[in-house]
Amino acid sequence: MASKDKATFVGWLSRELEGAEEALAQGWSLPHSLQGSRDLLDFERAHIFRAGWALAGRVADWPTVGSRRVLSVGGVPVVVVRNGADALSAFVNICRHRGHPLVNDGDRAGPLMGCRYHGWSYDLQGRLVRAPGLDPCPATASTLALEPLRLDVWRGLVFVCLSSDPPPLSVEFAPAENAPSDATITGYREQGRKMLSFAADWKQVQNNVVECYHCAGVHSRTLERMYRAEAFQEAGWKGRCRYGRAEMRDFPGVHHSIQLFPGTLVFLDPVVGLLARFYPKQPDLTVMEVTWLVAPDVDPALAALYVDLWSRTLAEDQDILSAQNAALSSGMLARSRLVPGQEDAVAGAQQLLLAAYRRGLSA
């Protein structure tokens, strides 16, 4: 789709959404024309990803004062730093001088964050403390401080948000009050990390991860071997959170599935855990950042088996979504028919998406 000016884009999106509420109520999806568009992706980044909470990691990922990690939220570079023994802060990761990214992934912990471009440095509270050729007096240092962002912690998981007034995480995650405690989550050890790419619009990835209607066919030798996947169908959206439990097949215990719109996945069971955040990189390219966790005192061979099965499950989804995205891009299917009781979570995710579109159009 060619780039549009704002008025033309707003008119196009408004027309595409005509009758969307009625169609969803009758069991149809949103129109498939809402994919593959650079203009729509920019709109979604601004009104969905920058408005919601984004998973940044576990509190344990910032072990010492001066530890820092970077991420992108709605296309905005973000850095999270530990500025005290019990305090984390988030900032826009852009030097106030000429806009170069301030912190790079893998930077060592330290008391200052320095820009490689011209040597400007900031302390862990985001205040400018050094600028070659410029006297950072208190007034100047305040004016040129890094832009702070909202940060909140839920059960040992760190989230950031670009919105100035997001709902507290305690409210967002209220439906998951019966999920494992923070002591349980923080007790898992990290097994590894992986960056996955899906050749699909992020909304197709969203639809795929919230339903298990496809599991018997696609994941019969992977996810279905671990869990009674039919239980995933029973979890509904409450606000922007979805929480479900599924019995494990060959190991005593329960698998917990927590999803927060947009793009956060938290899967935990007595063997392994998966923390993931997915977001659009391009109109037809979605990135998923995955952290594998292993429960304490679990047999390493069993943990390796579960991580392998989850890895293969995600690889199967990569193949399915690539083929699906290519087919939908042909424009030959206007909408999808959603199966009641099997794809209710997809309908719920699309309701959230539609509400976000409406808010963005009225902004």
Secondary structure, DSSP 8 states (H G I E B T S, - for coil): -----HHHHHHHHHHHTTTHHHHHHTTB---TTSSS-HHHHHHHIIIIITTS-EEEEEGGGS-STT-EEEEEETTEEEEEEEEETTEEEEEE-B-TTT--BS--TT----SEEE-TTT--EEETTS-EEEBTTB---HHHHHHT---EEEEEEETTEEEEESSSS---HHHHTGGGTTS--HHHHHHSEEEEEEEEEESS-HHHHHHHHT--TTHHHHSTTTHHHHB-GGGGGG--EETTEEEEEEEBSSSSSEEEEEEETTTEEEEE-SSEEEEEEEEEEETTEEEEEEEEEE-TT--HHHHHHHHHHHHHHHHHHHHHHHHHHHHHTTT-----B--TTTSHHHHHHHHHHHHHHHHHHH-
